[in-house]
């Protein structure tokens, strides 16, 4: 019989890439993780890992087992949700992750509505970059989260997670006068920190318009970005949620590229009453499906190098 806890470690190794990262995520020692994975290989009767020096990779048998581990863990989530639905009233913690723009705009009214409808819930919110959300959902640190990506910087689906589309936003050029993107070729630019999704999105949009942006400032908060634009320090790309309140003197010009915001939770958790209640508080009915990965697009795996930056 395969042990579910060991299957979870193997699944996390597939996502995180190293035994050291799995050990850190589970507060184990690397030696303990290695021992558990070796025990799983004995249970499976097959080599699951190929070791090359200090690195490990999944064998074909290991990849097959990871696929089935996702199904097993999703089934356990569905069982947990079904048990929760038998209880009277909602109570206990609901751990929510959200990026900064959502914290300022989408969450406050949702939290008020949720608190009024279910006073027994203990609502715990953490501001997070969307890139760090997937492992926190997988390991149970979070129950639900708001995440986003861009047309120009899509994130690969994560089979351990499901999402519900919440809203699509227009991306604007923020400047002191109207102009299209090619007309900004010689302007100084305000970008998020290098390595973030917002930075990558801006660079790719400019490159698609035939130029590389000339960066003057880096800022990871859209309020700061718009303040700098108003002060004549450059132009920037800003999503719709971040465009209000708009400082005096700032003009927005819409682009075709979009930012997508989604509600994310563990695969199989859509029927959990607390997850459903949170989705409804956002005006987004949860999509309930019985098969892993069928609730729309997945959340990006944590191995994606870009972070989301100025959420």
NORSUL-V384074 format. One record per pair of residues at least 4 apart in sequence whose C-alpha atoms are under 6 Angstrom apart, sorted by the first residue. I is the first residue (numbers start at 1). J is the second residue. If there is no record, write none. Layout:
BEGIN
I	J
I	J
END
This chain:
BEGIN
2	43
7	69
11	66
12	16
13	17
13	22
19	30
20	30
23	27
23	28
23	29
23	30
41	45
41	46
41	47
41	48
48	58
48	59
48	61
48	62
49	57
49	58
49	59
50	56
50	57
50	59
51	55
51	56
58	62
58	63
65	69
74	267
74	268
77	268
77	269
78	268
78	269
81	271
81	272
85	273
90	120
90	121
91	120
91	121
92	121
92	122
93	121
93	122
93	123
94	122
94	123
94	124
95	124
95	142
95	143
96	124
96	125
96	142
96	144
96	145
97	125
97	126
97	127
97	145
98	127
98	128
98	145
98	146
99	127
99	128
99	129
99	311
100	311
101	311
102	106
103	107
107	111
110	114
110	281
110	282
111	115
114	118
114	281
115	119
129	308
130	147
131	302
131	307
134	302
136	141
136	142
137	142
144	264
144	265
145	263
145	264
146	262
146	263
147	261
147	262
148	260
148	261
149	154
149	259
149	260
150	154
150	258
150	259
151	257
151	258
152	201
153	201
155	300
156	300
157	298
157	299
157	300
158	298
158	299
158	300
158	301
159	293
160	267
161	265
161	266
161	267
161	298
162	264
162	265
162	266
162	267
162	295
162	298
163	262
163	263
163	264
163	298
164	262
164	263
165	262
166	261
166	262
167	261
168	259
168	260
169	240
169	258
169	259
170	239
170	240
170	258
171	238
171	239
171	254
171	255
171	258
172	237
172	238
172	252
172	253
172	254
172	255
173	236
173	237
173	252
173	253
174	235
174	236
174	237
174	251
174	252
175	229
175	235
175	250
175	251
176	249
176	250
176	251
177	251
178	253
182	209
188	214
188	215
188	216
188	234
189	214
189	215
189	216
189	234
189	235
189	236
190	217
190	218
190	234
190	235
190	236
191	199
191	218
192	198
192	199
192	218
192	219
192	220
193	218
194	199
195	306
196	306
196	307
196	308
196	309
197	201
197	306
197	307
197	308
198	308
198	309
206	211
206	212
207	211
207	212
220	309
220	310
221	310
228	233
229	233
229	234
229	235
230	249
230	250
270	288
273	277
276	286
279	284
279	285
279	286
280	284
280	285
287	295
END
